[in-house]
Amino acid sequence: MNIKSNLYSLIAICIWSSLELAGKLLGEGISPFAITAWRFLIGGSVILPFAIIQGTRNKVKLTVGSILTLGALGILNVVVSMLLLQMAIYYGKASLTAIIVSMNPLFVSLFAWLIIKEKLSRNKIFCISMGIIGLGVIVFGEHELASTDFLHLPAGIFFALLASITFGLYTVLTKKAVNRYGNRITNCASFLIGGASLTVINILIGKTMLFEPTTRSLTLILYLGIVITGVAYLFYFEAMKDLSAAGAAKYFFLKPVLASLLAVILLSERLSTLQIVGVVLVIISLAFSTVAGYMRKWQGRAV
């Protein structure tokens, strides 16, 4: 078990756990389209100097084909998955959105099995199943699902589910690109191309990129771009160089726990008793997976 890579993955998930909170705190002063475009343009710009250094050191040459590949990944991530996520935050609840998006390890494992032929071990299937059951309990335990105060909550859930599925696909497809071009180059190119593509789309459909530049809005946009989009992605895909796609994604089961706590503390969103039971199941899933990994490593050394 690679401790450093698991630590990187854990750090990334801890940072990503604040994504829904930051997006919700921005309020209605800026559209989900503009938030998504800005955060990836900023994130890509932050990574750019490091990507240039990596490309020079490793003598990476980007052809037209490779740029198109990275661009397609950027569009899948930014224009599709992350835009859907931001719309889920806008229409739904931060805690519930975080929980549903955390289901993406299921889709990562399925796409990894279908596309890059990663094996699904019994332990991995058990841990994912336990996590999915926990997440399901949390979703169905949502006491405000039929509340008149959250008329658009079903739309938020639908967008969150689509975001989870498409991010699972993006995670698997990006693993190959990271191995070939490097973590920083892959993320930088895909972020900038994806952010630029969404900016063009915003202009074409009449969505403004402008917003009131208050201290609050600027701080949150910079946090979303620099920390959540720049730093967290680098940690996550650095971890994926040594971990399997499903192995790195298992830490997403920790995201609903952290994100829900932040939403409860800072947004006054409430968790029902049934949802707390689901959170416990999620923690058990993550703990079992981690302990099993160390046990396999210890047994291997003993042999």
C-alpha positions in Angstrom: 0.0 0.0 0.0 1.5 3.3 -1.1 1.2 5.6 1.9 2.2 8.8 0.1 -0.3 8.3 -2.7 -3.1 7.5 -0.3 -2.2 10.6 1.7 -2.3 12.7 -1.5 -5.7 11.3 -2.3 -7.0 12.0 1.2 -5.7 15.6 1.1 -7.5 16.2 -2.2 -10.8 14.8 -0.9 -10.6 17.0 2.3 -10.1 20.0 0.1 -12.9 19.0 -2.3 -15.2 18.6 0.7 -15.4 22.3 0.9 -16.4 22.7 -2.8 -20.2 22.6 -2.3 -20.0 25.0 0.7 -17.9 27.5 -1.2 -20.2 27.3 -4.2 -23.3 27.8 -2.0 -21.8 30.7 -0.2 -21.3 32.6 -3.4 -25.1 32.8 -3.5 -27.1 33.9 -6.5 -24.9 36.9 -7.5 -23.0 34.8 -10.0 -24.3 32.1 -12.3 -23.1 28.4 -12.1 -21.8 28.8 -15.7 -19.6 31.8 -14.7 -18.4 30.1 -11.5 -17.3 27.0 -13.3 -15.6 28.8 -16.1 -13.7 31.2 -13.7 -12.6 28.4 -11.3 -11.0 26.4 -14.1 -9.4 29.3 -15.9 -7.8 30.4 -12.6 -6.9 26.8 -11.6 -5.3 26.2 -15.0 -3.3 29.4 -14.8 -2.0 28.5 -11.4 -0.8 25.1 -12.6 0.7 26.5 -15.9 4.2 27.4 -14.6 4.6 24.0 -13.0 3.3 22.3 -16.2 5.9 24.2 -18.2 8.7 23.1 -15.8 7.5 19.5 -16.0 7.2 19.5 -19.8 10.7 21.0 -20.2 12.3 18.5 -17.7 10.6 15.5 -19.2 10.8 16.7 -22.8 7.1 16.3 -23.4 6.0 17.2 -26.9 2.3 18.0 -27.4 1.0 17.2 -30.9 -2.2 18.4 -32.4 -3.7 15.0 -31.5 -2.6 15.2 -27.9 -4.0 18.7 -27.5 -7.3 17.5 -28.9 -7.3 14.6 -26.5 -6.6 16.9 -23.5 -9.1 19.4 -24.8 -11.8 16.7 -25.0 -11.0 15.7 -21.4 -11.3 19.3 -20.3 -14.7 19.7 -22.0 -15.9 16.5 -20.3 -14.7 17.7 -16.9 -15.4 21.4 -17.0 -18.3 21.9 -19.5 -20.2 18.7 -18.5 -19.3 17.3 -15.1 -18.3 20.4 -13.1 -21.0 22.5 -14.7 -23.6 19.9 -13.7 -22.1 19.9 -10.2 -22.4 23.7 -9.9 -26.0 23.5 -11.1 -26.7 20.8 -8.5 -25.3 23.2 -5.8 -27.4 26.1 -7.2 -30.7 24.2 -7.3 -30.2 21.8 -4.4 -28.5 21.6 -1.0 -24.7 21.6 -0.5 -24.7 18.6 1.8 -27.0 16.4 -0.4 -25.0 17.4 -3.5 -21.7 16.4 -1.9 -23.2 13.0 -0.8 -24.5 12.1 -4.3 -21.3 13.2 -6.1 -19.4 11.0 -3.7 -21.1 8.0 -5.4 -18.7 8.4 -8.3 -16.3 5.6 -7.0 -19.1 3.2 -8.2 -18.9 4.6 -11.7 -15.1 4.9 -11.6 -14.9 1.1 -10.8 -17.4 0.3 -13.6 -15.7 2.5 -16.2 -12.2 1.3 -15.1 -13.4 -2.3 -15.5 -15.0 -1.6 -18.9 -12.3 0.8 -20.4 -8.9 0.1 -18.8 -9.7 -3.5 -17.6 -9.0 -3.0 -13.9 -10.0 -6.0 -11.9 -12.8 -5.7 -9.3 -11.6 -7.6 -6.2 -14.1 -9.0 -3.7 -12.8 -6.5 -1.1 -13.2 -3.6 -3.5 -16.8 -4.7 -4.4 -17.7 -5.1 -0.7 -16.3 -1.6 0.2 -18.0 0.1 -2.7 -21.3 -1.7 -2.0 -21.1 -0.7 1.7 -20.4 2.9 0.7 -23.2 3.0 -1.8 -25.7 1.6 0.7 -24.6 4.3 3.2 -24.9 7.0 0.5 -28.4 5.7 -0.4 -29.5 5.8 3.2 -28.3 9.4 3.4 -30.2 10.4 0.2 -33.5 8.7 1.2 -33.2 10.1 4.7 -33.4 13.6 3.4 -36.3 15.1 5.3 -36.7 18.1 3.1 -37.0 16.2 -0.2 -40.7 17.1 -0.5 -40.5 20.5 1.3 -42.0 23.5 -0.4 -38.8 25.4 0.7 -36.8 23.3 -1.8 -38.9 23.1 -4.9 -35.9 22.6 -7.1 -34.3 19.9 -4.9 -35.2 17.0 -7.3 -33.5 18.9 -10.1 -30.4 19.4 -7.9 -30.3 15.6 -7.2 -30.6 14.8 -10.9 -27.8 17.2 -11.8 -25.6 15.8 -9.0 -26.1 12.2 -10.2 -25.2 13.1 -13.7 -22.1 15.0 -12.4 -21.1 11.9 -10.4 -21.4 9.6 -13.5 -19.5 11.9 -15.8 -16.7 12.6 -13.3 -16.3 8.9 -12.9 -15.8 8.6 -16.6 -13.4 11.6 -16.6 -11.3 10.0 -13.8 -10.8 6.8 -15.7 -10.0 8.5 -19.0 -7.6 11.0 -17.4 -5.5 8.2 -15.7 -4.0 7.3 -19.1 -3.3 10.9 -20.0 -1.6 11.5 -16.7 0.7 8.5 -17.2 1.6 9.7 -20.7 1.9 13.5 -20.3 2.3 14.0 -16.6 -0.1 15.2 -13.9 0.6 19.0 -14.3 0.5 19.1 -18.1 -2.7 17.1 -18.3 -4.6 19.1 -15.7 -3.3 22.5 -16.9 -4.2 21.9 -20.6 -7.6 20.3 -19.8 -8.5 23.0 -17.3 -7.6 25.9 -19.6 -9.2 24.4 -22.7 -12.3 23.4 -20.7 -12.5 26.8 -19.1 -12.0 28.7 -22.3 -14.6 26.4 -24.1 -17.2 27.2 -21.4 -16.4 30.9 -21.6 -17.1 30.8 -25.3 -20.3 28.9 -24.7 -21.4 31.4 -22.1 -20.9 34.3 -24.5 -22.8 32.4 -27.3 -25.8 31.7 -25.1 -25.8 35.1 -23.5 -24.5 34.1 -20.0 -22.4 36.8 -18.4 -19.0 36.2 -16.9 -19.2 39.3 -14.8 -20.1 39.5 -11.2 -20.0 42.1 -8.4 -16.3 42.1 -7.2 -16.9 42.2 -3.4 -14.3 40.9 -1.0 -16.5 37.8 -0.3 -17.0 36.9 -4.0 -13.4 37.4 -5.0 -12.1 35.4 -2.0 -14.5 32.5 -2.8 -13.7 32.6 -6.5 -10.0 32.6 -5.9 -10.4 29.7 -3.3 -12.4 27.7 -5.8 -9.8 28.3 -8.5 -6.5 28.1 -6.7 -7.1 25.6 -3.9 -10.0 23.4 -4.9 -9.3 23.4 -8.7 -5.5 23.8 -8.8 -4.0 22.2 -5.6 -6.6 19.5 -5.0 -6.5 18.2 -8.6 -2.7 18.0 -8.6 -2.8 16.0 -5.4 -5.5 13.6 -6.6 -4.0 12.7 -10.0 -0.5 12.6 -8.4 -2.0 9.8 -6.2 -3.5 8.1 -9.3 0.0 7.5 -10.7 0.5 4.8 -8.1 -3.0 3.9 -7.1 -5.7 2.3 -9.3 -8.5 4.6 -10.4 -10.9 2.9 -8.0 -8.3 2.9 -5.3 -7.9 6.7 -5.4 -11.6 7.3 -5.7 -12.5 5.3 -2.6 -11.7 8.3 -0.5 -14.7 10.0 -2.0 -16.7 8.1 0.6 -15.2 10.4 3.2 -16.4 13.5 1.3 -20.1 13.4 2.3 -19.0 13.2 6.0 -16.8 16.3 5.8 -19.1 18.2 3.5 -22.2 17.5 5.6 -20.4 18.6 8.7 -19.4 21.9 7.0 -22.9 22.4 5.7 -24.4 21.8 9.1 -22.0 24.2 10.9 -21.8 27.0 8.3 -25.1 26.7 6.3 -27.3 25.4 9.1 -28.4 22.5 6.9 -29.7 19.6 9.0 -29.0 15.8 8.9 -31.7 13.4 9.9 -31.1 10.4 12.2 -31.3 8.1 9.2 -28.7 10.3 7.4 -26.3 10.0 10.4 -26.7 6.2 10.1 -25.7 6.4 6.5 -22.7 8.6 7.3 -21.6 5.9 9.8 -21.9 3.2 7.1 -19.7 5.4 4.8 -17.0 5.6 7.5 -17.1 1.9 8.1 -16.7 1.3 4.3 -13.6 3.6 4.2 -12.1 2.1 7.4 -12.5 -1.5 6.2 -10.9 -0.7 2.8 -7.9 1.0 4.5 -7.4 -1.7 7.1 -7.7 -4.4 4.4 -5.0 -2.7 2.4 -2.6 -2.6 5.3 -3.3 -6.3 6.1 -2.5 -7.4 2.5 0.7 -5.4 2.7 1.7 -7.0 6.1 0.8 -10.5 4.8 2.9 -9.9 1.7 5.9 -9.0 3.9 5.4 -12.0 6.1 5.5 -14.3 3.2 
